[in-house]
Amino acid sequence: MREALAGLTVRGRAFVAAGVTAIVCAVLLGQPALTRVGVLVLVLPLVTAAFLGRSRYRLALVRTVTPQLVGAGQAARVTLTLSNEGRTPSGVLLLEDQVPYVLGTRPRFVLEGIGHGWRRQVTYQVRSEVRGRFEIGPMSVRVSDPFGLVELGRAFQTTVPLTVTPRTVPLPPIGLGGAWTGSGDNRPRAFATGSAEDVTVRAYRRGDDLRRVHWRSSARTGELQVRREEQPWQSRATLFLDNRTASHRGQGIASSLEAAVSAAASIALHLSQRGFSVRLVTAAGEEPGSVWHQRDAHLNSAPLLEALAVVQSLPRPRLETGWLSEQGNGGLVVAVLGSVDALDVPVLRRMAAHSGSALAVAVDVDAWGAGGAGGAPGGAAPLLGQQGWRTATLRPRDRLESVWQDLGRSGSGVRAARRDTEVHAVGGGER
């Protein structure tokens, strides 16, 4: 009852004040009729508060977000399913769901006719132009009487996550290079011939089909071994994103970091669709979402997009190089870089040396720092070219598809130059 009295609205308090005033005036003026009116006005909000306070309503909420992984600018649908498991009606419900401001305004609903076994479903949409991971909820509920005299507040503490991934654009196919380690444009192929003795095996991994266990090799090694039904070389690629604070310019969605993250997301999706198993490496090292063993494009790209959705700038002066020791020569490395300096040259040279093909999209951070204005070619492209990288520069007004095609054309020029060098070398030997 105390909670109900504390929940009196402005209208309810006005009724109480008017009832008390009418009763006092009726006593002073000797008007019994006015006394009855005052008692009625005073008792109405008190009876309503007592009724709501003694009501044993039990509200249940189920919140679902479809889908839970969306791209920036795309809408997600939030479905709220409410039910009343109590035995008494609960009047009018005023619902307000808590959502981050980047997802839009807070949705409000008014529901009536809430009795025993009542069930209602409402939906609304959220949309964000900013990548990130957001929590939808909790929901606050205000139970009100039909006269609007009393409101009681309740809150559901549950929340549902929504991940907004960076914007992506489809990229055209280009020559990515690579060697017979399977890290380039090679595709895994099934064994067409060969006896059981020629079957290549590997160690058993969780999730492998037990029907693929090669018992003879398992007995010989003492550990479970499974048959490789595809070529042992798998197309792998490392996607490197330089997210150091000192390497980028601008703020918010108009910064060079956001352009680099969007470019990295598009490249990750493109490589996954081409059959590469991709891992993500940032300035802090390899991301936990790296999945070398998955081949499906959707399974492979989803963890990468989720990791890119929450990438933030790091105040690191130098790049982390521990991940290089785990990669053998011949792999494909695609880097999205901001500004680089002399301290980064040894790392870049080592990255190129540990790869069969090294490609880089150099973000011209000076153009972003100048408010998106054009200018002379800049960025890290010249320095990267000296370290053996195939590079292309990305500026604010450039389309990523065109930059990606430029990167492919630069590779053709490099291969042609190598062929010319080999021809001249052979010709000089013959003379």
TAPERA-V802326 format. One line per field, one symbol per residue. burial: + if it has 9 or more other ideal C-beta (glycine too) atoms within 8 Angstrom, else -. A space follows every 10 residues. Layout:
burial = ???
//
This chain:
burial = ---++-+++- +++-++-+++ ++++++---- ---++-++++ ++++++-+++ +++-+-+-+- +-+-+--+-+ ++---+++++ ++++-+--++ +++++++++- --+---+-+- +--+---+-- -+--++++-- ++++++++++ +++++--+++ ++++-+---+ ++++++++-- +--+-+++-- ++++-+-+-- +-------+- +------+-- -+++--++-- ----++++-+ +-++++++++ ++++--++-+ ----++++++ ++++++++++ ++-+++++++ +++-+++-++ +---+-+-++ ++++++++++ +--+-+--++ --++--+-++ ++++++++++ ---++-++++ ++-+++++++ +++++++++- --------++ +-++--+-++ ++++-+-+-+ +-++++++-+ ++-+------ ---------- -
//
